Amino acid sequence: MDKIFKGCGTALLTPFKGGEVDYTAFAATVDWQVTAGMDFLVPLGTTGETPTLTESEKLQVLEVALQHAAGKPVVAGVGTNSVTGTLANMRLLQDADAYLIVAPFYNKPPQRGIYEYFKELAQSTDKPIVLYNVPGRTGCNIEAETTLALARDIPNIVGVKEASGNIGQIQAILDGRPDGFSVLSGNDDQTFELMQKGADGVISVASNVFPSAMADFVHALQAGKFEEAKKMDDRLNPLFKALFVEPNPIPAKAAMAQLGLMENSLRLPLVPATEATETLLKQTLKELF
């Protein structure tokens, strides 16, 4: 079975202007991603400040992404910390090609609860589901055994975005996964190491800022051109670091504003980058471009 999701996907920012979603800037962002060679698109995730969006805003963001995706798969973030809430998002965003569903946050469920949660969600749809493990934000880790059980038992759970940072855990998933199950890095700075070990790609924050370079980097890794990819990784590494000196997506928004692609506007409780971060990003972008 061929993997549905592989290569480089962008965790898309949601631009704001005057406090409202800037759909024009968002459409231009998606066009830029497609032209740069992105393999798939991921709106409405963490990077998109999705918890601050209304239902109508989520729906319109998805519609714009689909209209401008030029046939690239669009994976919508729909996760909440309840079955009811996540199912409501899945119904709202039913035109998405697939769903990215984060582990339930704040509740701190046991592993058997995580398994039953994803099982119930998957049984409610025919669409592919990508698990999203980011314990640094959720307070809840999806252990390798749980990911593998879901991958084996439930046909439409087709991949995982692994942002635990735990290389041993991700290696266990790579070693035990069934055919057709995608393992995607959730951290830009671990993409090189994980793809060398057999991971299929990345859902990237940095590709918002430099999509063509990220696409080239990931495609080189896919082709087994590790020496070439290592040089690209070394070049991109300062950007990977700079984009996380404050909580994502604060630095990414600042970088996109410096590039003239959207306003440096966020919704509370997020606030614009500090002056020190702005200076760091300016220097990093100057060296890259």
BELHU-V622498 format. One line per field, one symbol per residue. ss: DSSP state (~ for helix, > for strand, _ for the rest). phi: phi as a letter, one per 40 degrees, with the letter a starting at -180 (. if undefined). psi: psi as a letter, one per 40 degrees, with the letter a starting at -180 (. if undefined). A space follows every 50 residues. Layout:
# BELHU-V622498
ss: ???
phi: ???
psi: ???
This chain:
# BELHU-V622498
ss: ______>>>>>____>>__>>_~~~~~~~~~~~~~~___>>>_______~ ~~__~~~~~~~~~~~~~~____>>>>>_____~~~~~~~~~~_____>>> >>________~~~~~~~~~~~~~____>>>>>>_~~~~_____~~~~~~~ ~~~___>>>>>>____~~~~~~~~~~_____>>>>__~~~~~~~~~____ >>>>_~~~~_~~~~~~~~~~~~___~~~~~~~~~~~~~~~~~_______~ ~~~~~~~~________________~~~~~~~~~~~~~~_
phi: .cccbagbbbcccbcbaggbccccccccccdccccchccabbcgbdccfd ccccdccdccdcdcdccbcfgccbbccbcbbaddccccccccbccccabb bcddcgcfccccccdcccccccccacccbbcbbadcbcgacccdccdccc cccbdccbabcbbcgccccccccccbccdgccbbcbbdcbcdccccchcc iabbcccccacccccccccccdcgccccccccccccddcdcccbcbdcbd cccccccccgcaccbbbdccbccccccdccccccccccc
psi: hihdhiahihghihiihfeihgdddddddddddddefidiigifaddefd eeiidddddddddddddeefeihhhhheiafiddddddddddfeeidihh hiihiddfiiddddddddddddeeieiihhihhgddddfhhhiddddddd dddhdeheihhhfdegdddddddddeiihehhhhhehdeeddddddeeie aihiddeddgddddddddddddeegddddddddddeddddddefeihhfd ddddddddefeiighihieiiiiidddddddddddddd.
